[in-house]
């Protein structure tokens, strides 16, 4: 929520893709800084999930589609800053990689300077004009279009992003719950998972001018791990014992082709967890980590004053639902007695941690207790 001690800022920030996974975190971060926010999405009725982040009237949803320049121009009109978060992992119909990542980015990049607005563009680590992956190649084309139209724009390239509602850790946790084994393509590919809240804060700081323009920042968390290690971590957190089977390249390509065909034949109704595309396989052929050049030049989270959040501090809380007994697993609680004292009527033993004379609650963390 915004800070009630300060009035709303006069500046308007337009956020394209503001109702998505990253968009929700960005809108929340901007709302806490008291900006007025215009959430530009294809279907405004899907943006109701961001309204609780601000005061009534602070967050307003508008219709915009990157394939239609007129709607983009209307969405940025009067804005002091424009944030483009729109991206897709798999093309569907008219929402193709070229249309969204390249042409769409160009459309926003041309509209922002025309409205005298600062531009913040989200790309991805691995964006490369020479990449065999259409995703990575069109992301790079989008960056080129942004630099051509708005040289002072701030570009962010995050590694895989985690947080409540992500499509990475939740995906593997869901698969572990359904499958007896974990077939894994690209098991040795390295990732540097970054917390969605850190990405959102970086974007909010860029909106406020605290990240110099004309640069591309590479965002990663504090640890680098292989895909196999990340899947093993998910299994540990969810309490699942599954064998991880690394797929050879030929079998991985067969799996990707088969799931793409099945997804097409079912008209897109195949569960997202099971769909692996051939383009995603090409992405797994390269590491997804922050470069040494970005670290040396300060083009990282640390470079703009943000300490990266470890996944161990966030992931276990939202993967609880994938445990066999959810949060109701007393064996995970650190109690030496059979019954925790918060459930027992009285102390169950000298080592139970039952201390009726000791302050608890607000008093233990320095909050005012009214005394």
N, C-alpha and C positions, 0 to 999 in steps of 0.2 A: 504493500500500500504506500501511497505518497506520504511524505513527511507533513503532518498537519500543522507544524509550526511555521511553514513557509507557504506562500500563495503559489498557485500554479504558474509555471513559466509561460511567457507569451509565445515562445517558439512552438511550432508544430513540427512533429517528426512523422514522416510517412514511412511505414514499414510494409514492404511487399512480402507476402508470405508470413504475416504476423500471427496466423492462427495455427501454424505448424509446431512441430516439436521444439525447434530452436526459436521460432517466432514468439511463442508464449513466454519463454524465458527473457527474450529481448524486450518485449512489451512490459513485463514485470520490472525489469531493471530500469527502463526509461521512466516508468510510472513512479518508482521510488525516488527518482531525481526530479519529479514534478513537471515533466514535459507533458504537453498535450500530444496525444498520439492518434494518428490516422492509420488504421489497419486496412491495407489494400489487399483484397483477396478476390478470387473468382466468384465465390459464393459467400456473401456477407453473413448469411444465416449460420455459417460454420464458425464465426468469430465470437460467438457468445461466451466461449470459454475464457476469454481474456478480460471481459468486463469487470470481474471482481478485483482485478489488480489495481484499479484506480477509483477515484471519486466519480459520482455521476456526471457524465458529460466530458470527462477527461479522455476517455478512449472511445473512438468512433470508427465503425467499420464502413468501408466504401467498396464498391464493386470496381475491379480492375483486372484486366487480363493482358499479360505481356505480349500477346499476339496482336493486340489492338492498340496502337499508339495513342489514339484519342483518349481511351480510358486511363492510360498511364499519365498523360499530360494533365488530366483532371485531378488525378490522385495526388500529384506533386505540387499542384498550384498552391502557392502561399506557404509552402513548407520551408523551414530553415535547414532541414537535413532529410536525406532520403536513405533508407536502408533496404538493400535488395538481398533477401534471403531465399529466393525462389530456386529450387533445384529438385531434380528427380533422380531416383536410382534405377528406374526402369521405364522406358518409353511406353506410352499407351495412347493409341489414336493420334490425335493432333498434338498431344503433349510429347513431342519428340525431343531428343537431346539437343539437336540443332535449334529448334524453335524456342526452347526454354533457356538453355545455358548460353547460347551464342546470340541469336537474334533478340531474345528477351532481354538479356543483359545490355545489349546495344541500345535497345529502346529506352530502358531506364536511364542509362548513362547519358543519352542525348537529352532526355527530358529534364534531368536534375540541373545541369548548368543553365538551361534555358529559364528555369525558375529561380536561379541564383541560390541553389541549395547545395549544401555539402553532401557528397556521396560516399556511402560506405557499402562496399560490395563483398559478399561472402562467396569465396571460391572453395577450393579443396586442395589439400596436400596431394601432390602427384599430378597436378594439372600440367600438361605437356603437349605442345603442338605436334610433337612427333610420336605421341603414344599410339599404340594399337587399339587402346580402349576408346570407344566413342565418348564415354563419360568424361575421361580425363582430357581428351582432345578438345571437346566442346567447352569444357571449363576453361581451358587455356585460351580458346577463341573468345570467350566472354571477357576474360581479363584483358586481352588485347583491345577489344572494343571499348572497354571501360577506360583504359589508358589513353586511347585516341580521343575520346569524347570529353573525358574529365581527367586531365593529367594529375590533379591534386587529390584524386579519390584515394580512400584508404581501402586496401584489399586485405581480407583475412582468409588464410588457408588453414583450416583446422584439420587435425587427424580425425579418426573416428570419434564421434561425440557420444558421451554417455550421460545418463540421468534418468529420472522417473519417466517412463513412456518411451525410452529409446528403442531403436529397432536393431540394436546390436546384442547387448547382454540379455535382453528379454527374449530375443529370437533363440539364442542357444539354450537358455533356461527352459523355454517351451519345448524345444526339440528333445532335450534331456528327459523331460517328463513323458514324452510320447514314444521315444525310440529306445530299444534295448542297447544299441551301440550308437556312437557318434561318428559317422563318416565325414571326413574333413578334407576339403581341397585347399591347397595353399597353406598347409599347416605351419610352415616355417617363415611365412611372411611376417614382418615386424610392424607393430603398431605402437602408437603413443597416445592412448586414450585420454581425451580432454573433457573435463566436466562442463556441461552445458551452461551452468551458472557462471563459470569463468569466461566462456565465450561471450555470453550476454553482457557481462560487465565490461569486457574489452570493447565491444561494439558501442555500449553506452558512453564509455570514455572517449571513443573516437567521435561520437556525436557532439560531445562537449569540447572537442578540439584538443584533447590530451594525448592523441596519437598523431604524430606528424603525417601529413598527407603525401601522396606520391610514392608510397611504399607498400610492399606486400608483407604482411606479418604472418609467420608460421606459428600455429597454436598447437601445443602438445602438453600432455600432462607430465608429472614428475617421473614416470617410469616407461621404459620401452620393453614390450613383451611380444613374443611370437603369438600367432593365432592359436597354436596348440596350448600355450601357457594360459591364454585368456579363457579358452574353453575349459581347461582344467580348473581354473579359478572359479568359474561358474558352477562346476560340479561340486566343488568344495563348499561354496556358499549355500547351495541348495540341498546339500546332503545327499546327492545322487552318485551312485557308483556305476559309471558307464565306461566302456572301453572306447578309446579314441582311435579310429582307424584312418590313417593318412591315405588319401586316394592318390594313385599315380596320375600323371597328367592325362593319359588317354582315357582312363575311367572317369576322371573329373569332367572332361569334355563331353563324354557320353551322358553323364548325369545332368549336366547343364542343358544339353540339347533336349534330353527327354523331358525335363521339368518345364522348359520353355514350350514344347509342343503340348504338353498336358495343360499348361496354363492357357494356351490359346484355344484348345478344344473345349475347355470348360468356361470359356468367355471370361477369364480372369477371376473365376471363383475358387481357384486353387489356393489353399492357405499360404500366406506370404512366407511363413517360416520354411516351407519346403521348396520355394522357387529359388534356383540358382541359375543365373544367366551366363552365357558365354562371355559377355562383356565384363561381368564381375570377376570371372576367372582371369581375364587379362589384367585387371587391377591387382589381383593377388600375386602377380608375377613380380611386383615391385614393392619395396618397403614403403611404409607410410609414416615416416618420422620427420621431425624437425631437422633441417640441415645445419651443418656446422657454420655455414656462412650466415644464416639467420641469427644463430646464437652470438657470433662474433660481432655482428652489426646491431644487436639489440632489437631485432625484429621478432620478438617473442612475447609471451605473456609477461615474463619477468621484466622485459624491456619497457613495458608500460605500467610497471608497478603492481602486477598481480601475481601472487604466489599460487601456483597450480595446485588444485585439490586432488589428493590421491583417491583412486577409485575405491580403496578399502573404506574410506570415510563415507561413501555415498551408496555404492552398489548393494551391499547386504540389506539395507533397509527396504529397497523396492523389489528385491528378489525373494523376500520372505514368502510371498504367496506361492512360490514354486516348490517350497519344502513340502514333504509329505504331510506334515501336521501344521503347516503354516507357522504362525507365531506361537502356537500352543505346543511348545516343545520344552518341557521343564528340564530336560537333560542338558539344554544349552545354557540354562541359567546357572550362575556361579553360587549355588547354595550348598553347604555341606550337609544340610539336613534333608530329609525326604520331602518335607513340606515347607515352602518358603514362608517367612514370617508375615509377608503381606497377605497371605492367604490363611494363616493359622490364627487362632484366637489368642494364643499366648506363645512365648518362646518355646521352641522345640529342643533347645539344648544350649550349652554354654558357647558353642561355636557357631550359632545360627545367625549372628548379626542382628539380634533383637536388642535395640538400645532405646528404651522408652524415654530416657532422660536426655537424649541427644537431639539437638535441633535438626529438623528436616525441612525440605521445601525451600521457600524463599530465603529463609535465614541462612541456609548453607551456601548460597550463591551471592550474598550481599544485597539482595533486594530489600526494600522497606517492608516491614511487617506490621506497621501500624502501632508499634509499641513506643 
